[in-house]
Amino acid sequence: MDIQGLQKVTLLDFPGRVACTVFLAGCNFRCPFCHNASLVTHVDPDRNIPEEEILSFLKKRRGVLDGVCITGGEPLLAPGLDRLIREIKDLGYEVKLDTNGSNAERLKTLAGSGMIDYVAMDIKNAPGKYGMTIGIDGYDMSNIFKSVDYLMSGSVPFEFRTTVVREFHKREDFEEIGRWLKGAPAYYLQGFVDSGDVIRPGLRAYTKEIMEQALGIVKKYIPAAGLRGVD
């Protein structure tokens, strides 16, 4: 398994939990604004962190940390993910999974078996602009729709989130996303930040004023919507 990062503590990534974040390399999307490009386009096995090292850290942090966030890349691509989550759960931790929703069946299997306590699914854009936004022309949306429908069924606590980029998101997109995700219990518009490790440099964030206008649009359909990372 390509584990290529460990953030030892986060108070933001897992709602209501003190957690750490494990970063898995590899992704099937090529979103130009991805802030972890080195986990997507430049995967180097020599940078891998042994699984045993992660588990040893978690054993020492029992009683201090409540949860583990597993992110990427796209974690659901990792062949050993089930085993890793099981070992984390056996240590008494709750697990949050970040996903792009492209592997609906594996998401259902993991969440349905009780191995996942919280899911954060990225909604890249309105369906008609998905392929452009993820860097894959003609992308088949069927798995995305299935993942959204599964989460909306209430089987596991979750949130949807969209990283908003000036070059990719327009007013009409927020209308369409709002209608699509109508009634979701949690949806966040996140301000784009150029981490210095993006796939396509030169992209821009919207101003706070524009982000608040976008939020107003989606709130018509998703009253629980909010902003993140907007100063």
C-alpha positions as CSV (number, residue, x, y, z in Angstrom):
1,M,0.0,0.0,0.0
2,D,1.3,3.4,-0.9
3,I,1.1,5.4,2.3
4,Q,2.9,8.6,1.7
5,G,1.9,11.0,4.4
6,L,0.9,11.3,8.1
7,Q,-0.5,14.4,9.7
8,K,-0.1,13.6,13.3
9,V,-3.0,15.7,14.6
10,T,-5.9,17.6,13.1
11,L,-8.9,19.3,14.8
12,L,-10.6,20.2,11.5
13,D,-10.8,17.1,9.3
14,F,-13.0,14.8,11.4
15,P,-16.0,16.7,12.8
16,G,-16.1,16.5,16.6
17,R,-12.9,14.4,16.8
18,V,-9.2,14.9,17.5
19,A,-7.7,12.9,14.7
20,C,-4.7,12.2,12.6
21,T,-4.7,12.0,8.8
22,V,-3.2,9.2,6.7
23,F,-2.5,10.0,3.0
24,L,-2.7,7.3,0.4
25,A,-1.1,7.8,-3.0
26,G,-2.8,7.1,-6.3
27,C,-6.0,8.6,-8.0
28,N,-8.1,7.9,-11.0
29,F,-9.0,11.6,-11.4
30,R,-6.7,14.4,-12.7
31,C,-8.4,17.5,-11.2
32,P,-6.3,20.5,-12.3
33,F,-6.8,22.1,-8.9
34,C,-5.8,19.0,-6.8
35,H,-3.7,20.2,-3.9
36,N,-2.0,16.8,-3.4
37,A,-0.6,16.5,-6.9
38,S,2.4,14.5,-5.7
39,L,0.1,11.8,-4.5
40,V,-1.6,11.6,-8.0
41,T,1.0,12.3,-10.7
42,H,4.3,11.6,-9.1
43,V,3.8,8.6,-6.9
44,D,7.2,7.4,-5.7
45,P,7.2,4.1,-3.9
46,D,10.5,5.1,-2.2
47,R,8.5,7.6,-0.1
48,N,6.2,5.0,1.3
49,I,5.7,4.9,5.0
50,P,5.4,1.3,6.3
51,E,2.0,0.3,7.5
52,E,3.6,-1.0,10.7
53,E,4.9,2.5,11.4
54,I,1.5,4.0,11.1
55,L,0.0,1.3,13.4
56,S,2.8,1.8,16.0
57,F,2.1,5.5,16.0
58,L,-1.6,4.9,16.6
59,K,-0.9,2.4,19.4
60,K,1.1,5.1,21.2
61,R,-1.6,7.8,20.7
62,R,-4.6,5.8,22.1
63,G,-6.4,8.0,24.6
64,V,-5.1,11.1,22.9
65,L,-6.6,10.8,19.4
66,D,-10.2,9.8,18.7
67,G,-10.1,9.1,15.0
68,V,-8.2,8.5,11.8
69,C,-8.9,10.3,8.6
70,I,-7.9,8.3,5.5
71,T,-7.4,10.5,2.4
72,G,-5.5,10.6,-0.8
73,G,-5.3,10.5,-3.7
74,E,-8.3,8.2,-3.8
75,P,-8.2,5.8,-0.9
76,L,-10.8,3.4,-2.4
77,L,-8.2,2.4,-5.1
78,A,-5.9,0.9,-2.5
79,P,-6.0,-2.9,-2.5
80,G,-5.1,-3.2,1.2
81,L,-7.5,-0.6,2.4
82,D,-9.9,-3.1,4.1
83,R,-7.1,-4.6,6.1
84,L,-5.7,-1.3,7.2
85,I,-9.1,0.0,8.3
86,R,-9.8,-3.2,10.2
87,E,-6.5,-2.8,12.1
88,I,-7.2,0.8,12.9
89,K,-10.6,-0.1,14.2
90,D,-9.2,-2.9,16.3
91,L,-7.1,-0.2,18.1
92,G,-10.3,1.5,19.1
93,Y,-10.3,4.4,16.6
94,E,-13.2,5.8,14.5
95,V,-12.4,6.1,10.8
96,K,-13.3,8.9,8.4
97,L,-12.9,8.2,4.7
98,D,-12.4,10.9,2.0
99,T,-13.4,9.8,-1.4
100,N,-14.3,11.1,-4.9
101,G,-17.2,8.6,-5.1
102,S,-15.9,6.8,-8.2
103,N,-16.0,3.4,-6.5
104,A,-19.6,3.1,-5.3
105,E,-19.6,-0.6,-4.6
106,R,-16.5,-0.5,-2.5
107,L,-17.8,2.5,-0.6
108,K,-21.1,0.6,0.1
109,T,-19.2,-2.5,1.2
110,L,-16.9,-0.7,3.7
111,A,-19.5,1.6,5.1
112,G,-22.2,-1.1,5.2
113,S,-19.9,-3.4,7.2
114,G,-19.5,-0.8,9.9
115,M,-15.8,-0.1,9.1
116,I,-16.4,3.6,8.2
117,D,-17.8,6.0,10.7
118,Y,-17.9,9.1,8.5
119,V,-17.5,9.8,4.8
120,A,-16.6,13.1,3.1
121,M,-17.3,12.9,-0.6
122,D,-16.0,15.5,-3.1
123,I,-18.6,16.8,-5.5
124,K,-16.4,18.2,-8.2
125,N,-18.9,20.2,-10.2
126,A,-22.4,20.1,-11.8
127,P,-22.8,16.8,-13.6
128,G,-22.6,18.3,-17.1
129,K,-19.1,19.7,-16.3
130,Y,-17.7,16.8,-14.3
131,G,-15.4,15.4,-17.0
132,M,-13.8,18.8,-17.7
133,T,-13.4,19.4,-14.0
134,I,-11.7,16.1,-13.2
135,G,-9.5,16.1,-16.3
136,I,-11.3,13.1,-18.0
137,D,-13.4,14.0,-21.1
138,G,-16.6,12.0,-21.4
139,Y,-16.4,10.6,-17.9
140,D,-19.2,8.1,-17.0
141,M,-21.1,9.6,-14.0
142,S,-22.9,6.4,-13.0
143,N,-20.6,5.6,-10.0
144,I,-20.8,9.2,-8.8
145,F,-24.6,9.2,-8.9
146,K,-24.6,5.8,-7.1
147,S,-22.3,7.0,-4.3
148,V,-24.4,10.2,-3.8
149,D,-27.6,8.1,-3.6
150,Y,-26.1,5.7,-1.2
151,L,-24.9,8.4,1.2
152,M,-28.2,10.2,0.9
153,S,-29.9,7.1,2.1
154,G,-28.5,7.7,5.5
155,S,-26.5,4.5,5.9
156,V,-23.5,6.4,7.4
157,P,-22.8,10.0,8.6
158,F,-21.4,12.0,5.8
159,E,-20.8,15.4,4.1
160,F,-20.5,16.6,0.6
161,R,-17.9,19.3,-0.3
162,T,-16.9,21.2,-3.4
163,T,-13.6,23.0,-3.9
164,V,-14.6,26.2,-5.7
165,V,-12.2,27.4,-8.5
166,R,-12.8,30.5,-10.5
167,E,-11.9,28.8,-13.8
168,F,-14.3,25.9,-13.3
169,H,-17.3,27.0,-11.3
170,K,-20.0,29.5,-12.3
171,R,-23.3,30.6,-10.9
172,E,-25.4,28.2,-12.8
173,D,-23.2,25.3,-11.6
174,F,-24.2,26.0,-8.0
175,E,-27.9,26.0,-9.0
176,E,-27.5,22.6,-10.6
177,I,-25.4,21.2,-7.7
178,G,-28.0,22.5,-5.2
179,R,-30.9,20.7,-7.0
180,W,-28.8,17.5,-7.3
181,L,-27.9,17.4,-3.6
182,K,-31.2,18.8,-2.3
183,G,-31.7,18.1,1.4
184,A,-28.2,16.9,2.1
185,P,-27.4,17.1,5.8
186,A,-24.0,18.7,5.3
187,Y,-22.5,20.4,2.2
188,Y,-19.5,22.7,2.2
189,L,-18.1,25.1,-0.4
190,Q,-14.4,25.2,0.1
191,G,-12.2,28.1,-1.0
192,F,-9.5,27.0,-3.4
193,V,-5.9,27.4,-2.1
194,D,-2.9,27.0,-4.3
195,S,-0.8,24.6,-2.1
196,G,2.2,24.8,-4.5
197,D,1.6,21.1,-5.3
198,V,-1.3,21.5,-7.8
199,I,-1.6,19.7,-11.1
200,R,-2.2,23.0,-13.0
201,P,-0.6,26.2,-11.6
202,G,-2.2,29.5,-12.1
203,L,-5.8,28.7,-11.0
204,R,-7.6,31.2,-8.8
205,A,-10.0,31.4,-5.9
206,Y,-13.1,33.5,-5.7
207,T,-13.4,36.4,-3.3
208,K,-15.3,35.9,0.0
209,E,-18.2,38.0,-1.4
210,I,-18.6,35.7,-4.4
211,M,-18.3,32.6,-2.2
212,E,-21.1,33.9,0.0
213,Q,-23.2,34.5,-3.1
214,A,-22.6,30.9,-4.2
215,L,-23.5,29.7,-0.7
216,G,-26.8,31.6,-1.0
217,I,-27.6,29.8,-4.2
218,V,-27.1,26.3,-2.7
219,K,-28.8,27.2,0.6
220,K,-32.1,27.4,-1.3
221,Y,-31.8,23.6,-1.8
222,I,-29.4,22.6,1.1
223,P,-30.2,24.8,4.2
224,A,-27.3,23.1,6.1
225,A,-24.7,24.3,3.5
226,G,-21.7,26.3,4.7
227,L,-18.3,27.7,3.8
228,R,-14.9,26.4,4.6
229,G,-11.5,28.0,4.1
230,V,-12.9,31.4,3.2
231,D,-11.3,34.4,4.9
